[in-house]
Amino acid sequence: MPKQYHHTVIVRGRGGKRISFPIDMLRYDRLTPDSELDSGKINESVSNFGRDEAIGYFVLCREADRNWTPTEGRWESFMYEVMAHTVRDYQRGVIDRRVNYRLMNVEEDTQKMLDRL
């Protein structure tokens, strides 16, 4: 079996109104919520679809080979953006981090989000 790496992906909906989280993307990219907090945020997003307030970002994860990447085009088809992707080796720590800084707003607590990577 090839060596597995821990991938962490941060996504957020774009647009004015809250966009329901695309549950099918969990299956498609084989991702899971990174924490109970993220699981609750996904549930809240689906339950309160269409409200004006934004729910923020979601942190997701999976185990895969080093070269796996999230399917950004498919996320975009659901009006979601991939903000960051980190690859972690369990022995060596973080070995690759890709952050899309143009998607970050000054109002967001960017450092807090990046700390979760």
Stockholm file with secondary structure:
# STOCKHOLM 1.0

chainA/1-117         MPKQYHHTVIVRGRGGKRISFPIDMLRYDRLTPDSELDSGKINESVSNFGRDEAIGYFVLCREADRNWTPTEGRWESFMYEVMAHTVRDYQRGVIDRRVNYRLMNVEEDTQKMLDRL
#=GR chainA/1-117 SS CCCCEEEEEEEEECSSSCCCCCTHHHHHTTCEESSHHHHHHHHHHHHTTTCSSCCCEEEEEEEECTTCCCCHHHHHHTTEEEEEEEEEETTTEEEEEEECGGGCCTTSCHHHHHHTC
#=GC SS_cons         CCCCEEEEEEEEECSSSCCCCCTHHHHHTTCEESSHHHHHHHHHHHHTTTCSSCCCEEEEEEEECTTCCCCHHHHHHTTEEEEEEEEEETTTEEEEEEECGGGCCTTSCHHHHHHTC
//
